[in-house]
Amino acid sequence: MKLSICNELFEGWDIARVFDYAARLGYDAVELAPFTLGETASDISAAERSRIRQAAENAGIEIAGLHWLLVKPAGLYINHPEVEVRTKTQNYLKELIDLCGDLGGNVLVHGSPQQRSVKDGWDPAESRKFARETFQVCAAAAQSRNVVYCLEALTTADTNFINTIDDALQLVDEIGHPNFQTMFDCRSIHAGAKDDLPQVLQAALSTGKVKHVHVNDPNGRGPGFGDLQFAPLLQILQDADYQGYISVEVFDFNPDPQTIAGRSIGYLKGICEALGINK
């Protein structure tokens, strides 16, 4: 497994500085939120994409991929009943997949709760069909760029569409494409699993369809900043020979990015050392 951190934590930092700092702390990768790089994917020029990719290479760190895909621009929706909205969304997601490929990333994480919830008056079965349509487009585009598109289960407080890892796995099976998989967000899955989180992770990994992991406490802070015990989870990942990224994603940016990034990796590396995991 490889240790990664999400870049939106470093508000106002140039991306090259983020790469350098994360690398010095010992992270293997940085996971990027596209809205921190430009208003839209098309605003990120070929030259800027090259600069970002080169900055990561210069720092000796990988770009894990992209997340928070549909924060901007406005008006996007994966399962909207209007075909024009879905087509616009699908085209934009293809742009993001190209961005990920251009940056040398490996995964895209599809959370974006506000652009997938089934609204009052919408037919749930139709909404699911429309989501499948969008994700089939994403799967084909991801294959063309040799990246994996991962559906993220989110809490019922965030959205009413795909709330458990089993929900996500079912939709992955319905799509049936090797470049469309799922991921495991500890905070989101814990909301439904509670103390059964290790068993839920183990069962999900056994499917072979979990291609990315977010490590965060249910309180929205980093690993080690709350009550969730990550040692059992890292042991399960090690036992499953998980080869992907485990990426620190936080929603509470206090007290500052340096403290969060430093304490998170110190906590994770301490667990790895205690468990004999070579990190």
C-alpha positions in Angstrom: 0.0 0.0 0.0 1.0 3.6 -0.6 0.4 6.6 1.7 -1.3 9.6 0.1 -2.8 12.9 1.1 -5.5 15.1 -0.5 -4.4 18.5 -1.6 -7.4 20.7 -0.8 -6.2 20.7 2.8 -3.3 23.0 1.7 -5.5 26.0 0.9 -3.6 28.7 -1.0 -0.4 26.7 -1.5 1.1 26.3 -4.9 0.8 22.7 -6.0 4.6 22.4 -6.3 4.9 23.4 -2.6 2.3 20.8 -1.7 4.3 18.1 -3.5 7.6 19.1 -1.9 6.1 19.2 1.6 4.2 15.9 1.3 7.3 14.2 0.0 9.5 15.5 2.8 7.0 14.1 5.3 7.2 10.7 3.7 4.0 10.5 1.6 4.1 8.4 -1.5 1.5 10.4 -3.4 -0.9 13.4 -3.4 -4.5 13.1 -4.4 -5.8 16.2 -6.3 -9.1 18.0 -6.2 -9.6 19.5 -9.7 -11.3 22.7 -8.4 -8.0 23.6 -6.6 -6.2 23.6 -9.9 -8.7 25.6 -12.1 -12.3 26.7 -12.3 -12.9 23.9 -14.8 -10.8 21.1 -16.3 -10.5 23.0 -19.6 -9.0 26.0 -17.8 -6.0 23.8 -16.9 -3.9 24.2 -20.0 -1.6 21.6 -21.5 1.4 23.6 -20.3 0.0 23.8 -16.8 -0.7 20.1 -16.8 2.9 19.5 -17.8 4.1 21.8 -15.0 2.1 20.0 -12.4 3.2 16.6 -13.5 6.9 17.7 -13.7 6.6 19.3 -10.2 5.5 16.0 -8.8 8.3 14.2 -10.5 10.8 16.8 -9.2 9.5 16.2 -5.7 9.8 12.4 -6.1 6.1 11.9 -5.4 3.2 10.3 -7.3 -0.1 11.9 -8.3 -2.6 9.3 -7.0 -5.5 10.8 -9.1 -8.5 13.0 -8.7 -11.4 13.4 -6.3 -14.2 15.9 -5.5 -14.9 15.8 -9.3 -18.1 17.8 -9.7 -17.6 20.7 -7.2 -17.3 23.0 -10.3 -18.7 24.0 -12.7 -22.3 24.4 -11.7 -25.2 22.6 -13.3 -23.8 19.1 -13.5 -25.8 16.0 -12.4 -25.0 12.3 -13.2 -28.6 11.0 -13.0 -30.7 14.1 -13.9 -33.9 13.3 -15.9 -33.0 15.8 -18.6 -30.7 14.3 -21.2 -29.0 17.6 -21.8 -27.8 17.8 -18.2 -26.6 14.2 -18.2 -24.8 14.7 -21.5 -23.1 17.8 -20.3 -22.0 16.0 -17.1 -20.8 13.0 -19.0 -18.7 15.2 -21.3 -17.2 17.0 -18.4 -16.4 13.7 -16.6 -14.5 12.6 -19.7 -12.5 15.9 -19.5 -11.6 15.0 -15.9 -10.6 11.6 -17.0 -8.3 13.1 -19.6 -6.9 15.5 -17.0 -6.2 12.5 -14.7 -4.4 10.7 -17.5 -2.4 13.8 -18.5 -1.2 14.3 -14.9 -0.1 10.7 -14.6 -2.8 9.8 -12.1 -4.2 6.3 -11.5 -7.7 6.7 -10.0 -10.7 9.0 -10.0 -12.9 9.0 -6.9 -16.6 9.8 -7.6 -18.2 11.3 -4.5 -19.9 14.6 -5.4 -23.1 14.0 -3.3 -24.9 17.1 -4.4 -24.8 16.0 -8.1 -26.2 12.6 -7.6 -29.0 12.7 -5.0 -32.4 11.5 -6.2 -34.7 14.5 -5.8 -38.3 14.4 -4.7 -40.5 13.5 -7.6 -37.8 11.6 -9.5 -38.3 7.9 -10.1 -35.6 6.1 -8.2 -35.3 3.3 -10.8 -35.0 5.8 -13.6 -32.4 7.7 -11.6 -30.4 4.6 -11.2 -30.6 3.8 -14.9 -29.4 7.3 -15.7 -26.5 6.9 -13.3 -25.5 3.6 -15.0 -25.6 5.4 -18.3 -23.2 8.1 -17.0 -20.9 5.6 -15.4 -20.8 3.4 -18.5 -19.5 6.5 -20.4 -16.9 7.0 -17.6 -15.8 3.4 -17.6 -15.1 3.5 -21.4 -13.2 6.8 -21.1 -11.2 5.5 -18.1 -10.1 2.5 -20.1 -8.9 4.7 -22.9 -6.6 6.5 -20.5 -5.6 3.5 -18.4 -7.1 4.8 -15.2 -9.7 3.4 -12.8 -13.0 5.3 -12.0 -14.1 4.5 -8.5 -17.6 5.0 -7.1 -17.6 6.3 -3.5 -20.4 5.3 -1.1 -21.4 8.3 1.0 -23.4 8.8 4.2 -27.2 9.4 4.2 -26.4 12.8 5.6 -24.6 13.6 2.3 -26.8 11.9 -0.3 -29.6 9.4 -0.7 -27.9 7.6 -3.6 -25.3 4.8 -2.9 -24.9 4.9 0.9 -23.1 1.6 1.7 -20.2 -0.3 0.2 -22.6 -3.0 -0.8 -24.7 -0.5 -2.7 -21.5 0.6 -4.5 -20.4 -3.0 -5.2 -23.9 -3.8 -6.7 -23.6 -0.9 -9.1 -20.1 -1.9 -10.0 -21.4 -5.3 -10.9 -24.2 -3.8 -13.0 -21.7 -1.7 -15.0 -19.4 -4.8 -15.3 -16.3 -3.0 -16.6 -12.7 -3.5 -15.2 -12.1 0.3 -15.2 -15.2 1.0 -13.1 -14.7 -0.1 -9.5 -15.3 1.2 -6.0 -13.3 2.6 -3.0 -13.5 2.6 0.8 -13.9 5.8 2.7 -13.5 5.1 6.4 -15.6 8.1 7.6 -18.5 7.4 5.2 -18.6 3.6 5.7 -18.3 3.9 9.5 -21.6 5.9 9.5 -23.4 2.7 8.7 -21.0 0.0 9.9 -19.9 1.4 13.3 -17.9 -1.2 15.2 -18.2 -3.7 12.3 -16.0 -1.5 10.1 -13.1 -4.0 10.0 -15.4 -6.8 8.9 -17.0 -4.6 6.3 -13.6 -3.7 4.9 -12.5 -7.3 4.8 -15.6 -8.4 3.0 -15.3 -5.5 0.5 -11.6 -6.3 -0.2 -12.5 -10.0 -0.8 -14.4 -8.9 -4.0 -11.3 -7.5 -5.6 -13.2 -4.3 -6.5 -11.8 -1.9 -3.9 -9.2 0.1 -5.7 -8.7 3.1 -3.4 -9.0 3.9 0.3 -9.6 7.2 2.2 -8.4 7.2 5.8 -10.3 9.7 8.0 -11.9 9.7 11.4 -15.7 9.9 11.7 -15.3 13.3 13.2 -14.0 14.6 9.8 -10.4 14.9 10.9 -7.4 12.9 10.0 -6.4 9.4 11.2 -5.3 9.5 14.8 -7.3 12.7 15.5 -10.4 10.8 16.9 -11.5 7.6 18.3 -11.5 5.3 15.3 -8.7 2.7 15.6 -6.9 2.3 12.3 -4.5 -0.6 13.2 -7.1 -3.3 12.5 -7.9 -1.7 9.2 -4.3 -1.5 8.1 -3.8 -5.1 9.2 -6.7 -6.2 7.0 -5.3 -4.2 4.0 -1.9 -5.8 4.5 -3.4 -9.3 4.8 -5.3 -8.7 1.6 -2.1 -7.6 -0.2 -3.8 -4.3 -1.0 -1.5 -2.5 -3.5 -3.4 0.8 -3.9 -3.3 4.1 -2.1 -4.5 4.9 1.4 -5.2 8.6 1.2 -5.7 11.0 4.1 -8.8 13.1 3.4 -10.1 15.6 6.0 -13.0 17.9 6.2 -11.9 19.9 9.3 -8.7 21.9 8.3 -7.9 22.9 11.9 -5.4 23.6 13.3 -3.3 23.9 10.1 -2.2 21.7 7.1 1.3 21.1 8.5 0.0 19.6 11.8 -2.7 17.5 10.1 -0.4 16.1 7.4 2.5 15.5 9.9 0.4 13.9 12.6 -1.6 11.8 10.2 1.5 10.2 8.5 3.2 9.8 11.9 0.2 7.9 13.2 -0.1 5.7 10.1 3.6 5.0 9.9 3.7 4.2 13.6 1.0 1.6 13.1 2.8 0.2 10.1 6.0 -0.2 12.1 4.2 -1.9 14.9 2.5 -4.3 12.6 5.6 -5.0 10.6 4.2 -3.4 7.4 7.1 -2.2 5.3 6.4 1.5 4.8 
